[in-house]
Amino acid sequence: MAARGPETKIKIKLSAEEEKTLKKQSKGLKRAHSIVVRSLIILYMYIGMSISDVSRKLGVNRVTVRKWAIRYAEHGIKGLEDEKRTGRPCVFDTEVILHTIKIACEMPEKYGRSLAKWDCHEIAAELERKQIVESISGESVRRILESQKLKPWRHH
């Protein structure tokens, strides 16, 4: 028998309804893998397994087991969900985005370009020529247009 880890101070208490929900989540074939693992962590901790035993059984780090056990003890089943993330802040303001879309949707002949050469780098260069923005890459233009599902070079 493998050596047990030290006793943990984290005690998991479940109501019958919570246990039923966690068992359902742990067996869900269409659930995110992370939710399945988190549910199993709580269920194993509930039956008295140590953090080390749960870690070995599920193949996750002890820190991960401890993190989700603490989150569950503090917040219940809602604690097993991912926290909201803010993401990277937008580099360009709305005015730049609107000008990018406007230029991309206009015919390139207006700017002395052919449709065959009208791409994100050309649009970026036009934004810089018009001094709408000091500097912008073709890749940034591509991301802006992609977010609006625009592909002006495919205009027919």
Buried (B, 14 or more C-beta within 10 A) or exposed (E): EEEEBEEBEBEBEBEEEBEEBBBEBBEEEEEEEEBBBBBBBBBBBBEEBBBBBBBBEBEBEBEBBBBBBBBBBEEEBEBBEEEEEEEEEEEBEEEBBEBBBEBBEBEBEEBEBEEEEBBBBBBBBBBEEEEBBEEBEBEBBBBBBEEEEBEBBEEE
